Amino acid sequence: MANNASAKKCIRQSERHRLHNKYYAKTTRNAIRDLRNTTDKKAAEANAPKVYAMIDKLAKIGVIHKNKASNLKSGLQVYINRLS
């Protein structure tokens, strides 16, 4: 358990950051799932830039690694290209 003021503050900040990161990660996962469940190519192409921006933001703030972001975007683009 924390026994000084700075350690207690660090715990408070960590919890706040954890909840913030969890919210953005979950929102992005839902957007990715919705994009993957889309069967219309035009709708998927229209929605893709928004999802890519969300993924890039997660990588920028350090929630996910930049290589994971690249892999996610690449996989989504492959999925969109296969739609007819």
Secondary structure, 3 states (H helix, E strand, C coil): CCCCHHHHHHHHHHHHHHHHHHHHHHHHHHHHHHHHCCCCHHHHHHHHHHHHHHHHHHHHHCCCCHHHHHHHHHHHHHHHHHCC
